[in-house]
């Protein structure tokens, strides 16, 4: 499952970290959170840092097994594969290698040990994003609540459709929804069937406490919204492809 957006600041990393936690803790799946964003946010939210630098690119070059870089998250059944600075050069490396399904092959191998793999993707449109689409069984697209949300989603859909003949299902989700704001209400009214994650202090505290919302404040509206979203995602992933 890929968490993807063409722009930053939409809650992508928060989605990835929290949905991976739901997968492991609430659904009981062995889960890997793979950070493909050079910012390294997903690993940071679990209090982790890469053990060494410039190893991520070696995974894609087949010079190092991804299993050697995986770290336990501190929560049962949830591991993290952190990003490091070499991720910044990954797009050029993939173009140079000419292996259009390298990420898909790596995730297939890792699926022998993990029932669910969550990819925290960088906000780019390049060879790496194309490889993400080829690897994913489902793409989650966090979108800020605004009248332009549908337009932004259409841009993502066109990008994904342009990189594979049969693209995976794409699920838009309104992120940081604050119904006290008129534009946010209008966005929800315009897209009533889209799931939504509310704006909440529990989500902001994820980065401060370096823990997912479900561990910090399990009864908070945000934690419960992530739980409901994961339930729908898990049901979709369980369907025969």
RATA-V519217 format. One record per run of one state. SS is the DSSP state (hx for helix, st for strand, lp for the rest). FROM is the first residue (numbers start at 1). TO is the last residue. If there is no record, write none. Layout:
SS,FROM,TO  SS,FROM,TO
//
This chain:
lp,1,1  st,2,3  lp,4,11  hx,12,26  lp,27,30  st,31,35  lp,36,40  hx,41,45  lp,46,55  hx,56,60  lp,61,65  hx,66,68  lp,69,69  st,70,72  lp,73,77  st,78,81  lp,82,84  hx,85,97  lp,98,101  hx,102,110  lp,111,115  st,116,120  lp,121,126  hx,127,135  lp,136,137  st,138,144  lp,145,148  hx,149,161  lp,162,168  st,169,177  lp,178,181  hx,182,190  lp,191,194  st,195,198  lp,199,200  hx,201,209  lp,210,212  hx,213,216  lp,217,220  hx,221,238  lp,239,241
//
